[in-house]
Amino acid sequence: MADVIDKWKVEEARQSRVFAEAMQKAIDAAAADLIAAGKPPIMNALAGAFVSVEAGFLAGLADPRSVKAVRAAMDKARPRALALAREQNVSRATAVIVGRRSDA
């Protein structure tokens, strides 16, 4: 049984990387298009897109218990994913907060 679970975890990690790489490529391409059009990407817009995609994914789950379980798994995985991304020195962006002076 442990062997089956281990194989499942390996496959889950592999597919997660595949999806993450595909999403990053799409984000990079969209950002390049915006920059080419003279419109720098807005981080809040990207964050809003993440929320919309996540909500659409969760809304597609028929069983409310599944929604709750998947949300909990995502919440649990987020800190580790953030730590790994920081460790890998993922490129940094500058946040601009509307209504706040940049020199404050």
NORTA-V262200 format. One line per field, one symbol per residue. ss: DSSP state (a for helix, b for strand, c for the rest). phi: phi as a letter, one per 40 degrees, with the letter a starting at -180 (. if undefined). psi: psi as a letter, one per 20 degrees, with the letter a starting at -180 (. if undefined). Layout:
ss = ???
phi = ???
psi = ???
This chain:
ss = caaaaaaaaaaaaaaaaaaaaaaaaaaaaaaaaaaaccccccaaaaaaaaaaaaaaaaaccccaaaaaaaaaaaaaaaaaaaaaaaaccccccccccccccccc
phi = .ccccccccccccccccdcccccccccccccccccccgbccbdccccccdcccccccccccccdccdcccdccccccdccccccccccfcdbbccbbcgbcccc
psi = ghgggggghghggghgggggggggggggggggggghjjnqqphhggghggggggggghhiphphhggggggggghhhghgggggghhjlqqqqpppopippij.
